């Protein structure tokens, strides 16, 4: 179903004199950290007026795109959407995406025995892997096939123009990984070419560095970024080890990422690679199982998408993606054995939107993919010999879905009726229907 808000259907775009009371109520319904987004194609130059210089009516007219195929203002949007704009990120001094998202009401971030900064919404929590909130980069879903884990720290907050958060069920729009909501990370773009770099030092031995390059000529636009963040916190006594032995625990983090986004007219290519290291505790929290040692998590995304307006009546959209992930950590404190898991995912989707009338849009589409577990192996670190393969290597699973939406807009009424049927190998079929 959809995550809905009454405000999407409660207000009519009236003159400023009539809007004043209603707008005040709508703004108070959002958290104080929200700033409405800039234009859907966010330009980091003088052509975009500063948000704090806009009138209230101008702010409410700015579009968001996370909840539907077509963008609309906050009041027109049928779903509960909150946006953290770049100006808010700078004003609060957020150093990572987790800090920014923690200001969103109803959204929580957890550290588990297996990973860090897992996003969950409205209390839906699976202890080891919180796979109920979908993470997207410029509208492209990204998740690890073996667990459904969305990796928030695959991007630096310095490369993000704004964060769009859809709170509430969104499985009709995006599939079952968006059961509790979705987070769309919108990358920075510029209308002109340029290069910028940064370097910073902070508390807990934090070191942050990165650089971005922008190129723009005609229809061609390129953004390339590389980042690295390290943090080494003070050690402390960790009392929860199952072996009952005292343990001095130190949290050490390292996040590396590289991103390239290329657009040419209706076509777009997105490349992203990350290499993260963080403390690993495991199911049995004891030193004999390697608790407290670092876990390395790597992933690569390649995505091609297009958004073509064929006429004033038809819009076609599609994308094809490939993702590859590797997780590994030592199995013992002597670092003799490594547990490594590898998986990959292929995905493709297509949709067509028909503008029937000023008050009615219809959208139909289909998507699907393959999930492949390359292997889960325990290897000897010294000679790289496999000591246990757990019998999970080479498993492949397919899934597919078809969906349809009807968007109805008439004066103060904004309704979306949608349905998605999903069939996954080994799990059968599932039908979701939503109205908001």
C-alpha positions in Angstrom: 0.0 0.0 0.0 1.0 3.6 -0.1 2.0 5.9 2.8 -0.6 8.6 2.6 -1.2 12.0 4.1 -4.4 13.9 4.3 -2.7 17.1 3.2 -2.2 15.7 -0.3 -6.0 15.7 -0.8 -7.0 18.5 1.6 -5.7 21.7 0.0 -6.5 23.5 -3.2 -4.0 25.9 -4.8 -5.6 29.2 -3.9 -4.4 32.7 -3.8 -1.9 33.7 -1.0 -4.7 35.5 0.9 -6.7 32.2 1.2 -3.7 29.9 1.6 -2.1 31.5 4.7 -4.1 29.7 7.4 -4.0 26.3 5.6 -0.3 26.6 4.7 0.6 27.3 8.3 -1.2 24.1 9.4 0.5 22.0 6.6 4.0 23.3 7.5 3.4 22.5 11.2 2.6 18.9 10.3 6.1 18.4 9.0 9.2 18.3 11.2 11.2 21.4 11.8 14.1 20.0 9.9 12.2 19.9 6.6 13.0 22.3 3.9 11.1 21.8 0.6 13.3 20.8 -2.3 14.6 22.9 -5.1 13.7 22.1 -8.7 13.7 18.4 -9.6 16.9 19.1 -11.6 18.7 20.8 -8.8 21.3 23.2 -10.0 24.1 24.3 -7.7 24.5 27.8 -9.1 23.0 31.3 -9.1 20.0 30.2 -11.2 18.4 28.5 -8.2 17.2 31.2 -5.7 18.2 30.5 -2.1 15.4 28.7 -0.2 15.3 31.3 2.5 14.6 34.0 0.0 11.5 32.3 -1.4 8.0 33.1 -0.5 5.8 30.6 1.2 3.9 29.9 -2.0 7.1 29.3 -3.9 8.4 26.8 -1.3 5.1 24.9 -1.5 5.3 24.7 -5.3 8.7 23.0 -5.4 8.5 19.4 -6.6 9.3 16.1 -5.0 9.6 12.9 -6.9 10.2 10.1 -4.4 6.5 9.0 -4.1 5.4 8.8 -7.8 6.5 8.7 -11.4 5.5 12.4 -11.8 6.8 15.1 -9.6 4.4 17.4 -7.6 4.5 19.8 -4.7 4.3 18.7 -1.1 0.6 19.7 -0.8 -0.2 18.0 -4.2 1.6 14.8 -3.2 -0.6 11.9 -2.1 2.0 10.4 0.1 3.7 11.5 3.4 7.0 13.0 2.1 9.7 14.9 3.9 12.7 16.5 2.3 16.0 17.5 3.8 17.5 20.1 1.5 21.2 20.9 1.0 20.8 24.2 2.8 19.5 22.3 5.9 22.4 19.9 5.7 24.9 22.8 5.7 23.1 24.8 8.4 23.1 21.8 10.8 26.6 20.7 9.9 25.6 17.1 9.3 28.7 15.0 8.5 27.0 11.9 7.2 23.6 10.7 5.9 22.7 8.9 9.1 22.9 12.1 11.1 20.6 13.9 8.7 18.0 11.1 8.6 18.0 10.9 12.3 16.2 14.2 12.4 13.2 12.9 10.5 10.2 12.1 12.7 9.2 8.4 12.6 12.6 7.3 11.1 15.2 5.5 13.2 18.7 4.3 12.5 20.1 1.2 14.3 23.5 -0.5 14.8 23.2 -4.2 14.9 25.7 -7.1 15.4 26.2 -7.3 11.7 26.1 -3.8 10.2 25.7 -0.1 10.9 23.2 2.7 10.2 20.3 0.6 9.3 17.2 2.7 8.4 13.8 1.7 9.7 10.5 3.5 9.8 7.6 3.5 12.2 8.9 0.7 14.4 9.3 -2.0 11.7 12.5 -3.7 12.8 14.3 -6.9 11.8 17.2 -7.3 14.2 20.1 -8.3 12.0 19.1 -6.7 8.7 16.5 -4.0 8.5 15.3 -4.5 5.0 11.9 -2.7 5.2 13.1 0.8 4.0 14.3 1.0 0.4 17.4 3.1 -0.3 17.6 4.7 -3.7 20.2 6.9 -5.6 18.5 9.3 -8.0 15.5 7.0 -8.0 17.5 3.8 -8.6 16.9 1.1 -5.9 20.0 -0.3 -4.3 20.1 -3.3 -2.0 22.2 -6.3 -1.2 20.6 -9.5 -2.7 21.4 -12.0 0.1 19.7 -9.9 2.9 17.8 -7.1 1.2 20.1 -4.7 3.1 20.1 -1.1 1.8 23.5 0.5 2.3 23.2 4.1 3.4 27.0 4.8 3.6 27.7 4.0 0.0 27.6 7.8 -0.6 29.1 10.8 1.1 26.6 13.4 2.3 28.9 16.0 0.5 27.7 14.5 -2.9 24.0 14.7 -2.0 21.9 17.7 -3.0 18.8 16.6 -1.0 17.3 13.6 0.7 13.7 12.7 0.0 12.0 10.5 2.5 8.7 8.7 1.9 7.3 7.6 5.2 4.8 4.7 5.3 4.2 1.7 3.1 5.4 2.1 -0.5 5.4 -1.5 -1.7 2.9 -0.8 -4.5 5.2 1.8 -6.0 8.6 0.2 -5.4 8.1 -3.4 -4.4 8.4 -5.3 -1.1 11.7 -3.8 -0.1 9.8 -0.5 0.5 7.3 -2.1 2.9 7.8 0.7 5.5 9.0 3.6 3.2 11.9 4.7 1.0 14.8 7.1 1.1 15.9 8.7 -2.2 19.4 10.3 -2.3 19.5 13.0 -5.0 23.0 13.6 -6.3 24.4 17.1 -6.8 24.3 18.5 -10.4 25.6 21.8 -11.9 24.7 23.9 -14.9 28.4 24.7 -15.4 31.8 22.9 -15.2 34.0 23.0 -12.1 36.0 21.2 -9.5 35.8 21.4 -5.7 37.6 19.5 -2.9 37.3 19.3 0.9 39.3 18.1 3.9 38.4 18.0 7.5 39.4 16.8 10.9 37.1 16.2 13.8 36.4 14.6 17.2 37.2 10.9 17.7 40.2 11.0 15.3 37.9 11.7 12.4 39.4 12.5 9.0 37.3 13.4 6.1 38.4 14.1 2.5 36.8 14.2 -0.9 36.7 15.8 -4.3 34.0 16.3 -7.0 34.2 17.4 -10.7 31.4 18.6 -12.8 31.3 18.9 -16.6 28.4 20.4 -18.6 28.3 21.0 -22.4 25.0 21.1 -24.2 23.0 17.9 -23.4 25.9 16.2 -21.8 26.4 16.5 -18.0 28.9 14.6 -15.9 29.5 14.4 -12.1 32.4 12.4 -10.7 33.1 12.2 -7.0 35.5 10.3 -4.7 35.4 10.3 -0.9 37.1 8.7 2.2 36.1 9.0 5.9 38.0 7.4 8.8 37.0 7.4 12.4 38.8 5.8 15.4 36.9 6.2 18.6 38.2 5.9 22.2 38.2 2.3 23.5 35.7 1.2 26.2 34.9 -1.9 28.2 32.4 -4.2 26.4 30.5 -6.3 29.0 28.3 -8.4 26.6 30.8 -11.0 25.5 29.3 -14.5 25.9 32.6 -16.0 27.1 32.5 -13.8 30.3 36.0 -12.4 29.7 36.7 -8.7 30.0 37.2 -7.0 26.6 38.5 -3.6 25.6 36.6 -2.6 22.6 37.5 0.1 20.1 35.2 1.2 17.2 37.0 2.0 14.0 35.3 3.0 10.8 36.5 3.6 7.3 34.1 4.5 4.4 35.3 4.9 0.8 33.1 5.7 -2.2 33.4 6.7 -5.8 30.4 7.8 -7.9 30.0 8.8 -11.6 26.7 10.1 -13.0 26.5 10.8 -16.8 23.4 12.3 -18.4 22.7 13.0 -22.1 19.2 14.2 -22.9 16.8 11.5 -21.8 19.5 9.0 -21.0 21.5 8.5 -17.8 24.3 6.3 -16.6 25.1 5.9 -12.9 28.2 4.1 -11.5 28.8 3.7 -7.8 31.4 1.8 -5.8 31.9 1.7 -2.0 34.3 -0.1 0.3 33.3 0.1 4.0 34.9 -1.3 7.2 33.3 -1.3 10.6 33.3 -3.4 13.8 31.7 -6.8 13.6 30.1 -8.6 16.6 28.4 -11.6 15.1 25.5 -13.8 16.3 27.5 -15.2 19.2 29.3 -12.2 20.7 32.5 -13.7 21.8 36.2 -13.3 21.0 36.6 -16.8 19.7 34.2 -16.0 16.9 36.0 -12.8 16.0 33.8 -10.3 17.8 35.2 -6.8 17.7 37.3 -7.3 14.5 36.6 -5.4 11.3 34.0 -6.4 8.7 34.6 -5.3 5.1 31.6 -4.6 2.9 32.1 -3.7 -0.7 29.6 -3.1 -3.5 29.4 -1.9 -7.1 26.3 -0.5 -9.0 26.0 0.0 -12.7 22.6 1.5 -13.9 21.3 2.8 -17.2 18.0 4.6 -17.3 16.0 6.7 -19.7 13.0 9.1 -19.3 11.6 9.9 -22.7 8.7 12.3 -23.4 7.3 11.1 -26.7 4.5 13.6 -26.9 2.3 15.7 -24.6 0.4 12.5 -24.0 3.0 9.7 -23.6 6.1 9.3 -21.3 8.3 6.2 -21.4 10.7 5.2 -18.6 13.0 2.3 -18.2 16.2 1.1 -16.5 18.6 -1.8 -16.3 20.9 -2.4 -13.3 23.7 -4.7 -12.1 25.0 -4.9 -8.6 27.8 -6.9 -7.0 28.5 -7.2 -3.3 31.1 -8.8 -1.1 31.1 -9.2 2.7 34.0 -10.6 4.7 35.3 -10.8 8.2 37.7 -12.8 10.3 36.3 -15.8 12.2 38.8 -15.9 15.0 40.9 -13.4 17.0 44.2 -14.9 15.5 42.9 -13.9 12.0 43.5 -17.4 10.7 40.1 -17.8 8.9 38.0 -15.5 6.8 34.2 -15.8 6.2 33.3 -14.3 2.8 29.9 -13.9 1.2 29.4 -12.8 -2.4 26.2 -12.0 -4.3 25.0 -10.2 -7.4 21.8 -8.9 -8.8 20.4 -8.1 -12.2 17.3 -5.9 -12.5 15.3 -4.3 -15.3 12.1 -2.3 -15.4 9.9 -0.4 -17.9 6.8 1.8 -17.6 4.5 3.9 -19.8 2.5 6.9 -18.6 -0.5 8.2 -20.5 -1.8 11.7 -19.9 -5.5 11.1 -20.6 -6.7 14.5 -19.4 -5.8 17.4 -17.2 -7.3 15.5 -14.3 -6.2 11.9 -15.1 -2.9 10.1 -15.7 -2.6 6.3 -16.2 0.7 4.3 -15.8 1.4 0.7 -16.4 4.7 -1.2 -16.2 6.7 -4.3 -15.3 10.0 -5.1 -13.7 12.0 -8.1 -12.6 15.4 -9.5 -11.8 17.7 -12.3 -10.9 19.4 -12.7 -7.5 22.5 -14.9 -7.5 24.5 -16.1 -4.5 28.0 -16.6 -5.8 29.2 -18.2 -2.6 29.4 -18.2 1.2 32.8 -19.6 2.1 35.2 -19.9 5.0 38.9 -19.7 3.8 42.2 -20.0 5.4 43.9 -16.6 5.4 47.4 -18.0 5.0 46.9 -20.1 1.9 43.4 -19.1 0.7 42.1 -22.7 0.9 38.3 -23.1 1.3 37.6 -24.9 4.6 33.8 -24.7 4.5 31.5 -23.7 1.6 28.2 -24.1 3.7 26.5 -25.5 0.6 25.1 -22.1 -0.5 27.2 -21.4 -3.6 25.6 -20.9 -7.0 22.0 -20.4 -5.9 19.8 -18.2 -8.2 16.4 -16.9 -7.7 14.2 -14.8 -10.0 11.4 -12.4 -9.3 9.0 -10.3 -11.4 6.1 -7.9 -11.0 3.5 -6.0 -13.0 1.9 -2.7 -11.8 -0.6 -0.1 -12.7 -1.5 3.3 -11.3 -4.3 5.9 -11.8 -3.6 9.5 -10.7 -6.7 11.6 -10.3 -6.4 15.3 -9.7 -9.5 17.6 -9.5 -9.2 20.9 -7.5 -8.6 20.0 -3.9 -8.8 16.2 -4.5 -5.5 14.3 -5.3 -6.0 10.5 -5.4 -3.8 7.7 -6.5 -5.1 4.2 -7.0 -2.4 1.5 -7.6 -1.9 -2.2 -7.7 1.2 -4.4 -8.0 1.4 -8.2 -8.4 4.8 -9.8 -7.5 5.9 -13.4 -8.0 9.2 -14.6 -6.5 10.7 -18.0 -7.0 10.2 -20.1 -3.9 7.8 -17.6 -2.3 4.8 -17.5 -4.7 2.7 -14.5 -5.6 1.6 -11.4 -3.7 -0.9 -8.7 -4.7 -0.7 -5.2 -3.2 -3.4 -2.6 -3.7 -3.3 1.0 -2.4 -5.5 4.0 -2.5 -4.6 7.4 -1.1 
